[in-house]
Amino acid sequence: MKSMHRAPLISSSSSSSSNSFVSRLLLLLTLLPVSLACLAFILQWRGGGLADPASASVISSTSVPGGNSDLNHEVFPGMETVSSVSPKAHQSSSSDCSNLARSSSPSFPYNGDWKFGVDSNLKPKICITTSTSAGLDQILPWMFYHKVLGVSTFFLFVEGKAATPSISKVLESIPGVKVIYRTKELEEKQAKSRIWNETWLSSFFYKPCNYELFVKQSLNMEMAIVMARDAGMDWILHLDTDELIYPAGAREYSLRRLLLDVPPNVDMVIFPNYESSVERDDIKDPFTEVSMFKKNYDHLPKDTYFGMYKEATRNNPNYFLTYGNGKSVARVQDHLRPNGAHRWHNYMKTPNEIKLEEAAVLHYTYAKFSDLTSRRDRCGCKPTKEDVKRCFMLDFDRSAFIIASTATEDEMISWYREHVVWGDKEVKMKLLRKGILTRIYSPMVVIQALKESGVFSSVVSLASSNLSKKQFLASMHKGNSSKTTESESLPLKDKESQGISARHLLGTESAVPPLSPPGMEHARFVTED
């Protein structure tokens, strides 16, 4: 009988224990998310939460005691590298080139309380030099895109539109930007350059249009090397304002990360260029409207390149409309010199160079229909096959100049659609499948995000509000006195002294000009190799 009464007691005890366990489990599951939510709220309230990658920025070291840069892990890759030249770099400058550059304060609140950081400890320190006559609509997106990639300093050699007071005052207001005007003082300094006494660039001297620009770029690059060295830069890159670095293959979307992984014995890194392939004839903003590019020969299987050469060329003179030999970034070191606009060299040694297998320079060439007439307006050559050879190095530039100089508006549009615009969907899809053409969206996403966040409009408004009437009048006087037309010639050296100095040759190599990619005449040699 006892056993009969004990069985229900055991069952009741087991059921009570089970209910208790379930209740505790439910209580734990309820309290755990509540606790985590409270913890997240506290962290956000104290500023410990992670920043939104789409809108992240670096807090200026001037606004944080001690300039702590430990927040770098919270920002969009590359944004943490934006910095200006440190005061020590200015104090220790041994060059008289620095007094030609105009720049601003080291802190720039480009949108609300966001600031680009100023941290001299970030490595490597990268600078870009360019020679430009473009407007703010092209320069600002180009510049701030590369700031996102980790470029800290820009040496802008300006003339034409870029040298006007309304544009130059904005450029000068941006930290890390050094604006150099083509003044009489600049030309006098460049007239004394050792380049005029050497042979590697001599074949480009005293020629108009593109040849003259090529010499100007080389002289400006030479001066930028001195400025980069004085500013403590580690790498220097020459880039036009219609070109964007595409750091594919890096662990972050960052040029700084890409160069940080380069072995220390490498002196020069070559970026093969991809060329914009527009799909409309009404492009207004190539950086945010163009997503299709033609790959470089160096990034394609040789059988694919030559097998699809005819379809890719579309009866144009070459595979690319313009140059195909890429651009390069050089390690700042003793005896560095330019070797034309596309390469660097060294007076004392042959640079050790590598060519990147994924990263590229995106070249937005002839991306707008107006590029036809703008190139025509910059050159005073006659529109004949014989005369354009004096002015332009590449075949397509020569053809485009003749069309722009002789055809009607309707004829120019028709020619542009036939030779530049990719309107045949079947051919386009075929080349996309083969890998000749590729889609690249990252640059347009970055630049569109910068535009929507108000960066560019903030730059302009802040520059205007911070400039007093007296400063504005002074800048107008400076801009008017320094501005020169693009058709003005470079300073000429005394011919007798050139003849004497030319006997002292400092190397037999020639400057690397813009070169077209390999043509079909190279296919046989590639097959034999």
DAURWO-V185574 format. One record per pair of residues at least 4 apart in sequence whose C-alpha atoms are under 6 Angstrom apart, sorted by the first residue. I is the first residue (numbers start at 1). J is the second residue. If there is no record, write none. Layout:
i: {I:I}
j: {J:J}
This chain:
i: {28:31:43:43:44:44:50:51:51:52:53:56:56:57:58:58:58:58:59:59:60:60:60:60:61:61:61:72:77:77:78:78:78:78:79:81:82:82:82:82:82:83:83:83:83:84:84:84:84:84:85:88:89:93:100:101:101:101:102:102:102:103:103:103:104:104:104:105:106:108:109:109:110:110:124:125:125:126:126:126:126:126:126:127:127:127:127:128:128:128:128:129:129:129:129:130:130:130:130:131:131:132:133:133:133:133:133:134:135:136:139:141:146:147:149:149:150:150:153:153:154:155:156:156:157:157:158:158:158:159:159:160:162:163:164:164:165:165:165:165:170:170:173:182:183:187:191:197:197:197:200:200:200:201:204:207:207:208:208:209:209:210:210:217:218:218:224:228:229:234:234:235:235:235:236:236:237:242:243:243:244:244:245:246:246:246:247:247:248:248:249:250:256:266:266:267:267:267:267:267:268:268:268:269:269:269:269:269:270:270:270:271:271:271:271:271:271:272:272:273:273:273:273:273:274:274:274:274:274:275:275:275:276:276:276:277:277:278:279:279:279:280:283:285:286:287:288:291:291:291:292:292:293:293:294:294:295:295:303:304:305:309:313:321:323:323:323:324:324:324:325:327:328:335:335:336:336:337:337:337:338:338:339:339:339:339:340:340:366:372:373:376:382:383:388:388:403:407:407:412:416:417:431:431:432:432:432:444:450:451:454:458:462:467:475:479:498}
j: {32:35:48:49:48:49:74:56:74:56:76:75:76:75:80:115:116:117:115:117:115:116:117:118:67:117:118:80:252:253:148:149:150:254:148:150:116:117:147:150:152:117:118:119:152:106:118:152:175:176:231:92:231:230:180:178:179:180:172:178:179:172:177:178:172:173:175:175:175:115:114:115:455:458:234:233:234:151:152:233:234:235:236:151:153:154:236:154:236:237:238:154:155:156:238:156:238:239:240:157:158:158:158:159:160:161:162:162:162:140:143:145:151:151:254:255:255:256:176:177:177:178:179:180:180:181:162:163:181:163:483:485:167:168:168:479:169:475:476:479:460:463:463:186:482:191:491:498:501:502:509:510:511:511:211:211:212:212:391:379:391:391:392:221:338:340:228:233:233:331:332:330:331:332:329:330:329:364:362:363:361:362:361:359:360:361:255:359:358:359:358:258:260:352:353:330:331:351:352:353:329:330:353:328:329:353:354:355:327:328:355:326:327:328:356:360:361:326:360:296:326:360:361:362:293:294:295:296:362:293:294:363:293:363:364:292:293:421:421:422:423:421:368:289:290:444:444:439:440:441:438:439:437:438:436:437:436:437:307:308:309:313:319:396:514:515:516:515:516:517:515:342:343:346:347:345:346:344:345:346:344:345:343:344:345:511:511:512:371:404:404:401:387:402:392:398:407:411:412:416:420:421:436:437:436:437:438:448:455:455:458:462:466:471:479:483:502}
